[in-house]
Amino acid sequence: MKVKQISIFIENKSGRLAEVTRVLGEKGVNIRALSLADTSDFGILRLLVDNTDVALETLKEGGFTVNKTEVVAVEVPDQPGGLCEILQVLDSAEINVEYMYAFVDRNAGNAVIIFRFDEIDSAIDTLQGKGINILSGEQLYNL
C-alpha cells in the first residue's frame, strides 16, 4: 500500500516550476497531487504522478535533481475531526509523521492525506489494524 512519490529540488526563481510541469506534460505525465515547500534559495516539489518511471527519467534528462520516496495515501472522512482521529491512532502507536499534504476527492466525500512516516511499515500495519482505508497507487492515480 505504499505509493511512489517524486521529490524535485528546484531553484527558487521564476520559471522553474513551469519548466517541471512543461516537461512532464510533454511526456503525457499527469500530476495527481503535489506539495511545494520552499526557502529563499530553493524548493522541494513533491509530486504524485500517474507514471513515476517516465517522470523520473524525463526530469533527470531535463537536468533536475530528483529522487523517489515511498509515502502512504490515507482516506480520511472530510469532516471536522477526521484528520485528528488518524493522528491520534498514529500518536498512540508512537509513529512519527515526517510530513503530510492533502487533497479532497469530492466524488467520494473524503479527503486523501499523503503521509511520509519514519516507520512506514509500522504505520501501515497500525492504520490497517484500526480499519483505516489506505489507497494503493492505482486507486490514487484513478481518482
Order of alpha helices (4+ residues) and beta strands (2+ residues): beta-alpha-beta-beta-alpha-beta-alpha-beta-beta-alpha-beta-alpha
